[in-house]
Structure formats: C-alpha cells, structure tokens
Amino acid sequence: MNINTKKAALLIAAVTCFGFVNAQKIAHLSLDSLITLMPETKTATEAAQIYFKGLEQESIAMQTEFESKYKDYMEKEAGMSELLKKNKQEDLQQLQTRIQDFQRQAEQEYRKKQAELTAPIYQKAKKGIEAVAKEGGYKYILDTSVQSTSVLYSESSDDVLLLVKKKLDAMPLAEVPGTSPQGTGGIKSPPSPGGAKPPMQKPGK
C-alpha cells in the first residue's frame, strides 16, 4: 500500500469515526429542576395541599370524637355495669380501628392524587425534552437528578435544561386535573374517604 493510499484510508477512518461520535451526541439535565421551574407545578402543589387539608380535617374530627368518648368512658367507668363497660370498650376499639384504617387509606389516596396532578406536567416535560433532542441531534439525554449507579468516568455532555425550559415556555400550559385552565381557582376539596385519618405529615414535594 503506497503513501497516498494509506492517507486516504486514514482520512476515511477519521471521517467515519467523527460521524459516529456526532451520531452519539449525549446531553443531560436535572428532571427535578425542570419540573420545579414549570409554572404548572405550583398549581399542582396548591391543589395537593388543599386535598391534604380536606383529609386532615376529617382526621381531626375523628380524633376529637375518639377523645370525647374516651374521656366520657373514663369519667363514668366506675359506675358502669360490666355489660355497659364492655359495650363502651368495644365502641372505642372500633373507632380506633377506623382511625388506623384511615391513616393507610389516606396515605394511598394522597399519593394517588399527587400522581394524578403531576402526570400532565411530566407528559409536557417529556415532549419538550424530545423536541430539544431532535433539534439538537442528541442520541441520549440523561437525567442527573437521580443516579441509580455510580459513574467512574464519562465524557463531557451538554446541559440542555434551559433549552428544554425555553421550549416548554412556548407550549400551552399543561392541564392540571381539578383546576382551571389558567391554573388559578376552581380547585376542589376532596371527598372525605370513609372513616380514616390522613397522614399528619405536611406534604412535601
């Protein structure tokens, strides 16, 4: 193989390698940060808080009922017959069971409500990410908000969060269930799930 042939072969290999690298462009962003920047997230958070308060009010009412009945029982226990005492104890136990059941049910319902409220937001974010990936020629866009495995080495990648945010700003607002199209007002309180206590922890994310 002469020198010119070798040069041509090297040039072809270099062009091929360069083309492969370009075809494998990789970018990254923090999905959590992107979701936080979206205005619909504030609307969904407010709706979730209202739903939580509805559950909390039901819990307070049940706790108040239990405390009142328990106090009444303790004050009158000495003068009760064994039959009446047994009946009162069973009532208290049943009410306590209802409260415990509600704690489990309310936790499930609250998480379900959160998922329902945020689903359209994540769907919109996905569309924005796909649009930026196609426009920028990116083969992969990695989520840096959660890392399930450690990375020992990686080549540099572009952070496209602002590009995706700009793309989302140009799109219509995602429709959050139970709210007005503009994301203000019209938020409905939840129906009280039958007899249960909501999680007493303030909703976070």
C-alpha positions as CSV (number, residue, x, y, z in Angstrom):
1,M,0.0,0.0,0.0
2,N,1.6,3.3,-1.1
3,I,1.6,6.5,1.0
4,N,-1.3,8.1,-0.8
5,T,-3.5,5.0,-0.3
6,K,-2.6,5.0,3.4
7,K,-3.5,8.7,3.7
8,A,-6.8,8.1,2.0
9,A,-7.6,5.1,4.3
10,L,-6.8,7.1,7.4
11,L,-8.9,10.0,6.2
12,I,-11.9,7.7,5.6
13,A,-11.5,6.2,9.0
14,A,-11.3,9.6,10.7
15,V,-14.4,10.8,8.9
16,T,-16.3,7.6,9.8
17,C,-15.2,7.9,13.5
18,F,-16.2,11.6,13.6
19,G,-19.5,10.8,12.1
20,F,-20.2,8.1,14.7
21,V,-19.3,10.4,17.5
22,N,-21.6,13.1,16.2
23,A,-24.4,10.5,15.9
24,Q,-23.9,9.6,19.5
25,K,-24.3,13.1,21.0
26,I,-25.2,13.0,24.6
27,A,-26.8,15.7,26.8
28,H,-28.1,15.8,30.4
29,L,-30.4,17.8,32.6
30,S,-32.0,17.5,36.0
31,L,-35.6,16.5,35.6
32,D,-36.4,17.5,39.1
33,S,-35.1,21.0,38.5
34,L,-37.0,21.2,35.2
35,I,-40.3,20.2,36.8
36,T,-39.7,22.8,39.6
37,L,-39.3,25.5,37.0
38,M,-42.6,24.8,35.3
39,P,-45.5,27.1,36.4
40,E,-47.9,24.2,36.4
41,T,-46.0,22.6,39.3
42,K,-47.1,25.5,41.7
43,T,-50.7,24.9,40.7
44,A,-50.4,21.2,41.3
45,T,-48.8,21.8,44.7
46,E,-51.5,24.1,45.8
47,A,-54.2,21.6,44.7
48,A,-52.4,18.8,46.6
49,Q,-52.3,20.9,49.7
50,I,-56.0,21.7,49.5
51,Y,-56.7,18.0,49.1
52,F,-54.4,17.2,52.1
53,K,-56.3,19.7,54.3
54,G,-59.6,18.0,53.5
55,L,-58.2,14.7,54.7
56,E,-56.7,16.4,57.7
57,Q,-60.0,18.0,58.7
58,E,-61.6,14.6,58.6
59,S,-58.8,13.2,60.8
60,I,-59.2,15.9,63.4
61,A,-63.0,15.3,63.6
62,M,-62.4,11.6,64.1
63,Q,-59.7,12.2,66.7
64,T,-62.0,14.6,68.6
65,E,-64.8,12.1,68.6
66,F,-62.5,9.4,70.0
67,E,-61.1,11.7,72.7
68,S,-64.6,12.8,73.7
69,K,-65.8,9.2,74.0
70,Y,-62.8,8.1,75.8
71,K,-63.0,10.9,78.3
72,D,-66.7,10.2,78.9
73,Y,-65.9,6.5,79.4
74,M,-63.1,7.2,82.0
75,E,-65.4,9.5,83.9
76,K,-68.3,7.1,84.1
77,E,-66.4,3.8,84.2
78,A,-66.7,3.3,88.0
79,G,-70.5,3.4,87.9
80,M,-71.0,1.2,84.8
81,S,-72.2,-2.3,84.8
82,E,-69.9,-4.9,83.3
83,L,-72.1,-5.2,80.2
84,L,-72.2,-1.5,79.6
85,K,-68.4,-1.2,80.2
86,K,-67.8,-4.0,77.7
87,N,-70.0,-2.3,75.1
88,K,-68.2,1.1,75.6
89,Q,-64.8,-0.6,75.2
90,E,-65.8,-2.2,72.0
91,D,-67.0,1.1,70.6
92,L,-63.7,2.7,71.4
93,Q,-61.8,-0.1,69.9
94,Q,-63.8,0.0,66.7
95,L,-63.4,3.8,66.4
96,Q,-59.6,3.4,67.0
97,T,-59.5,0.8,64.2
98,R,-61.4,3.1,61.9
99,I,-58.8,5.8,62.5
100,Q,-55.9,3.4,61.8
101,D,-57.6,2.2,58.6
102,F,-58.0,5.8,57.5
103,Q,-54.3,6.5,58.0
104,R,-53.4,3.8,55.5
105,Q,-56.2,4.8,53.1
106,A,-55.5,8.5,53.2
107,E,-51.8,7.9,52.5
108,Q,-52.7,5.9,49.4
109,E,-55.3,8.4,48.3
110,Y,-52.9,11.4,48.8
111,R,-50.1,9.7,46.8
112,K,-52.7,8.8,44.1
113,K,-53.8,12.4,44.0
114,Q,-50.3,13.7,43.7
115,A,-49.6,11.4,40.8
116,E,-52.9,12.5,39.1
117,L,-52.0,16.2,39.4
118,T,-48.4,15.8,38.2
119,A,-49.0,13.4,35.4
120,P,-49.8,16.1,32.8
121,I,-46.7,18.1,33.9
122,Y,-44.4,15.2,33.3
123,Q,-46.0,14.4,30.0
124,K,-45.4,18.0,28.8
125,A,-41.8,17.9,30.1
126,K,-41.2,14.7,28.1
127,K,-42.5,16.4,24.9
128,G,-40.2,19.3,25.5
129,I,-37.2,17.0,26.1
130,E,-38.0,15.0,22.9
131,A,-38.2,18.2,20.9
132,V,-34.9,19.6,22.1
133,A,-33.3,16.1,21.5
134,K,-34.4,16.1,17.9
135,E,-33.5,19.7,17.2
136,G,-30.0,19.3,18.7
137,G,-29.3,15.9,17.3
138,Y,-28.9,14.3,20.7
139,K,-28.9,10.5,20.8
140,Y,-29.3,10.4,24.6
141,I,-30.4,12.9,27.3
142,L,-29.5,11.7,30.8
143,D,-31.4,12.6,34.0
144,T,-28.9,13.9,36.5
145,S,-31.4,14.4,39.3
146,V,-31.3,10.7,40.4
147,Q,-28.4,8.4,39.8
148,S,-29.1,4.7,40.4
149,T,-25.5,3.7,39.6
150,S,-22.2,5.5,40.2
151,V,-20.2,6.7,37.2
152,L,-16.5,6.4,37.3
153,Y,-15.8,8.1,34.1
154,S,-17.8,9.9,31.4
155,E,-17.1,12.4,28.6
156,S,-18.5,15.9,29.0
157,S,-22.1,16.4,27.9
158,D,-24.3,19.4,27.3
159,D,-26.8,20.6,30.0
160,V,-29.9,21.2,28.0
161,L,-32.2,22.2,30.9
162,L,-32.5,25.8,29.8
163,L,-33.2,24.8,26.2
164,V,-36.0,22.5,27.3
165,K,-37.3,25.2,29.7
166,K,-37.4,27.6,26.8
167,K,-39.2,25.0,24.6
168,L,-41.8,24.4,27.4
169,D,-42.4,28.2,27.8
170,A,-43.6,28.3,24.2
171,M,-46.0,25.4,24.8
172,P,-49.6,25.7,26.3
173,L,-49.8,25.1,30.0
174,A,-50.5,21.5,31.0
175,E,-54.0,21.0,32.3
176,V,-53.7,20.0,36.0
177,P,-56.8,17.9,37.0
178,G,-59.3,19.7,39.2
179,T,-58.0,23.2,38.4
180,S,-59.0,26.0,36.0
181,P,-57.2,26.1,32.6
182,Q,-55.1,29.1,33.8
183,G,-54.2,27.1,36.9
184,T,-55.9,29.5,39.3
185,G,-59.1,28.9,41.3
186,G,-61.6,26.2,40.8
187,I,-59.7,23.7,43.0
188,K,-62.0,21.2,44.5
189,S,-61.5,19.8,48.0
190,P,-61.5,16.0,48.2
191,P,-64.5,14.0,49.3
192,S,-63.9,12.6,52.8
193,P,-62.8,8.9,52.4
194,G,-64.9,6.8,54.7
195,G,-63.6,6.9,58.2
196,A,-59.9,7.3,58.1
197,K,-57.1,9.6,59.3
198,P,-54.9,11.2,56.7
199,P,-51.2,11.3,57.1
200,M,-50.4,14.1,59.6
201,Q,-47.1,14.9,57.9
202,K,-47.2,18.1,55.8
203,P,-47.0,17.4,52.1
204,G,-43.6,17.9,50.7
205,K,-42.6,17.7,47.1
